[in-house]
Amino acid sequence: MYNKLLCKHGGIVVEKSIRLSLCQMKVTDDKESNLHKAVGMIEKSALNNSRIVMLPEMFNCPYDNSKFREYAEEEEAGPTVTTISRAAEDFGVHIVAGSIPELDSGKIYNTCYIFGDKGEIIGKHRKMHLFDINVPGSIVFRESDTLTAGDSLTVIDTGFCKLGVAICYDVRFPEIFRLMVSKGAQIIAIPAAFNMTTGPLHWELLMRARAVDYQVFVAAISPARDENASYIAYGNSIVVGPWADIAARAGHEECILYADIDLGDIEKAGRKLPVLAHKRDDVYEVLYKKDGVKP
């Protein structure tokens, strides 16, 4: 059993220490097999006392534009939501269910469902920023050819922490992290599938930057690397603390990464370096208006 730290807040005993589990699974071109593997990793995570279990971006589907519509599911009709909901209830864990292609009114979204430990959907996040990249000689990929962008911020109160969710390319836009933290987010889960061009240079840099910029925990969960896939994921799932310290990091192979985090570290970071208290929103707004820039 992991160490459970408790503190009093307004006369209420609050749990501060939480075990996270990041399931860095290898995704195949077989939805049933992917779901079976995800459930097995969720069960193992629960047996190892994880409170929140996370799955990677497009965990039921190859990360491939040609596959998104084939694998897409409506929220109420597909097997993925039903399967993961049942796993959350059976194993008594909260699940950040990576992302899947969600079909809604003919459009496909890159969507993360979040489940409570009774199996209920407690939130969902549709990827806001679509990954359109063109690095000559390395990679060309356009999510916008198939997917539709979401337009909502996602922060969920689990009852024991406030959890924000962003998906992959969203991490490059600090504005949404600022907004999530302003709504009380303490942990930001980022299901992501960086590739072998952007991953080695930007993966750790971006996750540590978002964590230290906004003094929160960042948990970024990738698929395992498959050298035979059309899109090769970087792997290296990572949990970063609010002081930019790396709490846990995986390699590129399939594994479950565990991290015991202490939410009290957020307050400690703020006492050491109170950057959020030093924000000058009054000045920023004036400068935005002066320069004709939208905040």
C-alpha positions in Angstrom: 0.0 0.0 0.0 1.4 3.4 -0.9 1.9 6.0 1.8 -1.2 8.1 2.3 -0.4 11.6 3.6 -3.3 13.5 5.3 -3.7 17.1 6.2 -6.6 19.1 7.7 -8.2 21.8 5.5 -11.2 23.6 7.1 -11.6 20.8 9.6 -11.8 18.2 6.8 -9.1 15.5 6.4 -7.8 15.7 2.9 -5.7 13.1 1.1 -2.5 14.5 -0.3 -0.6 11.5 -1.6 -1.9 9.9 -4.8 -0.5 7.0 -6.8 -0.8 7.5 -10.5 -0.5 4.8 -13.1 0.5 5.5 -16.7 -0.2 2.5 -19.0 2.2 2.8 -21.8 0.6 0.2 -24.0 1.5 -0.9 -27.6 -1.5 -0.2 -29.8 -2.3 -2.6 -32.6 -4.7 -2.6 -35.6 -7.2 -4.6 -33.6 -9.7 -2.8 -31.4 -10.7 -5.8 -29.3 -7.1 -6.7 -28.6 -6.4 -3.1 -27.6 -9.3 -3.0 -25.2 -8.3 -6.3 -23.7 -4.8 -5.1 -23.1 -6.0 -1.8 -21.6 -8.3 -3.6 -19.1 -5.5 -5.9 -18.1 -3.2 -2.9 -17.4 -6.0 -1.2 -15.5 -6.5 -4.3 -13.3 -2.8 -4.5 -12.6 -2.6 -0.8 -11.7 -5.5 -1.2 -9.3 -3.9 -4.2 -7.7 -0.8 -2.0 -7.2 -3.0 0.6 -5.4 -3.2 3.2 -8.1 -5.9 5.9 -7.6 -5.8 7.3 -11.1 -5.0 5.2 -14.1 -4.1 6.8 -17.4 -4.2 5.4 -21.0 -2.4 6.9 -24.0 -3.7 9.0 -27.0 -5.7 6.8 -29.5 -5.3 3.7 -27.3 -8.0 1.8 -29.2 -6.8 2.7 -32.6 -3.6 3.1 -34.7 -2.6 6.8 -34.8 -3.3 7.0 -38.5 -5.7 9.3 -40.4 -6.9 6.4 -42.5 -8.0 4.5 -39.4 -9.8 7.2 -37.4 -13.2 7.0 -39.1 -13.0 3.2 -39.2 -12.4 3.0 -35.4 -14.7 6.0 -34.5 -17.5 5.4 -31.9 -20.5 7.3 -30.7 -20.4 7.9 -27.0 -23.5 5.8 -26.2 -23.0 3.1 -28.8 -19.4 2.0 -28.9 -17.6 -0.8 -27.0 -14.7 1.4 -25.7 -16.7 3.6 -23.4 -18.7 0.5 -22.1 -15.5 -1.5 -21.5 -13.5 1.2 -19.7 -16.5 2.2 -17.7 -16.9 -1.4 -16.5 -13.2 -1.6 -15.7 -13.4 1.6 -13.6 -16.3 0.2 -11.6 -14.9 -3.3 -11.3 -11.5 -2.2 -10.1 -12.6 1.0 -8.2 -10.2 3.4 -9.9 -10.5 6.7 -11.7 -9.5 6.4 -15.4 -8.2 9.0 -17.8 -9.1 7.0 -20.8 -6.4 8.4 -23.2 -8.3 9.3 -26.3 -10.3 7.6 -29.0 -11.9 8.8 -32.2 -15.4 10.0 -31.2 -18.1 10.2 -33.8 -20.7 12.9 -33.2 -23.1 14.2 -35.9 -20.8 13.0 -38.7 -17.7 14.7 -37.2 -14.8 12.9 -35.6 -13.1 14.3 -32.5 -10.0 13.1 -30.7 -11.7 12.7 -27.3 -10.6 11.7 -23.8 -13.2 10.3 -21.5 -12.6 10.5 -17.8 -14.4 7.9 -15.5 -15.0 8.0 -11.8 -14.5 4.9 -9.7 -18.1 3.9 -9.9 -17.8 3.7 -13.7 -19.6 7.0 -14.5 -18.3 9.5 -17.0 -17.2 12.5 -15.0 -15.8 14.5 -17.9 -14.5 14.5 -21.4 -12.0 16.5 -23.3 -11.9 17.0 -27.1 -8.4 17.9 -28.4 -8.5 21.6 -29.0 -5.4 22.0 -31.2 -5.1 19.7 -34.2 -1.7 18.4 -35.0 -0.8 19.6 -38.5 3.0 19.2 -39.1 5.3 19.4 -42.1 9.0 18.7 -41.3 10.6 18.1 -44.8 12.4 14.8 -44.9 11.0 13.7 -41.5 7.3 13.8 -41.0 4.1 15.1 -42.6 0.8 14.6 -40.7 -2.5 16.6 -40.8 -5.1 15.7 -38.1 -7.3 18.4 -39.6 -7.8 16.2 -42.7 -9.9 13.9 -40.6 -10.6 15.3 -37.2 -12.6 18.3 -35.8 -11.2 20.5 -33.0 -12.8 20.7 -29.6 -13.5 24.1 -28.0 -13.9 23.5 -24.3 -11.5 23.5 -21.3 -11.6 20.4 -19.1 -11.1 20.5 -15.3 -12.7 17.8 -13.2 -13.2 17.6 -9.4 -12.6 14.0 -8.5 -13.3 14.6 -4.9 -9.7 14.1 -3.9 -8.0 16.3 -6.4 -8.7 18.6 -9.3 -7.7 17.1 -12.6 -7.1 19.0 -15.9 -6.9 17.2 -19.2 -5.1 18.2 -22.4 -4.3 16.0 -25.4 -0.9 15.9 -27.1 -0.5 19.1 -29.3 -2.5 21.0 -26.7 0.6 21.1 -24.5 2.2 23.6 -26.9 -0.4 26.3 -26.0 0.3 27.5 -22.4 -2.8 29.7 -22.4 -5.1 26.7 -21.7 -2.8 25.5 -18.9 -3.1 29.0 -17.3 -6.9 28.7 -17.5 -6.9 25.1 -16.1 -4.8 26.2 -13.1 -7.0 29.2 -12.6 -9.9 26.7 -12.2 -7.9 24.8 -9.6 -6.2 22.1 -11.5 -3.6 20.3 -9.5 -2.7 17.4 -11.9 -2.8 17.8 -15.6 -3.1 14.6 -17.5 -1.8 14.7 -21.1 -2.5 11.6 -23.3 -0.1 12.2 -26.1 1.7 10.5 -29.1 4.8 12.5 -29.9 6.8 11.1 -32.7 10.5 10.4 -33.3 11.1 13.9 -34.8 9.5 16.0 -32.1 9.8 13.6 -29.1 13.6 13.6 -28.5 13.8 17.4 -28.7 10.5 18.6 -27.2 8.8 16.0 -25.1 10.5 16.4 -21.7 11.1 20.1 -22.3 7.4 20.9 -22.8 6.2 18.7 -19.9 8.7 20.2 -17.5 8.0 23.7 -18.8 4.2 23.4 -18.3 4.7 22.0 -14.8 7.1 24.7 -13.6 5.3 27.5 -15.4 2.0 26.8 -13.5 3.3 24.8 -10.5 1.2 21.7 -11.1 1.9 18.0 -11.6 2.0 17.0 -15.3 1.4 13.4 -16.2 2.0 12.7 -19.9 1.2 9.2 -21.2 2.4 7.9 -24.5 1.8 4.7 -26.5 4.7 2.4 -26.5 7.0 2.6 -29.5 6.3 0.3 -32.4 8.9 0.5 -35.1 6.6 -1.2 -37.6 3.7 1.3 -37.3 3.0 4.0 -39.9 3.4 6.6 -37.1 6.1 5.7 -34.6 5.4 7.0 -31.1 8.3 8.3 -28.9 7.1 6.6 -25.7 8.9 8.0 -22.6 5.8 8.6 -20.5 6.6 11.0 -17.7 5.4 12.5 -14.5 6.8 15.9 -13.6 6.3 17.8 -10.3 5.6 21.5 -9.7 9.3 22.2 -9.2 10.1 20.6 -12.6 11.4 17.5 -10.9 10.9 14.2 -12.7 8.9 11.9 -10.4 8.9 9.0 -12.9 9.8 8.3 -16.4 9.5 5.3 -18.7 11.6 4.1 -21.7 10.0 3.4 -25.0 8.8 -0.2 -24.4 5.4 -1.3 -23.2 5.1 -0.9 -19.4 3.1 0.5 -16.5 4.7 3.6 -15.0 3.8 4.3 -11.4 4.3 7.6 -9.5 3.4 8.5 -5.9 2.8 12.2 -5.8 2.2 14.5 -2.9 -0.2 17.3 -3.7 1.4 19.3 -0.9 4.4 19.9 -3.2 2.2 22.4 -5.1 2.0 24.6 -2.1 5.7 24.1 -1.3 6.6 25.2 -4.8 4.4 28.3 -4.5 6.1 29.3 -1.2 9.6 28.9 -2.7 8.8 30.8 -5.9 5.3 32.5 -5.8 5.1 33.1 -9.6 1.3 32.7 -9.7 0.9 35.3 -7.0 3.1 37.6 -8.9 1.1 37.5 -12.2 0.2 41.0 -13.5 -3.2 40.3 -15.1 -4.0 44.0 -14.8 -1.0 45.0 -16.9 -1.3 42.1 -19.4 -4.9 43.2 -20.2 -3.8 46.8 -20.9 -0.9 45.6 -23.1 -3.2 43.3 -25.0 -5.6 46.2 -25.8 -2.8 48.6 -26.5 -1.2 46.2 -29.1 -4.5 45.0 -30.5 -3.8 41.5 -29.5 -6.5 39.2 -28.2 -5.7 37.6 -24.8 
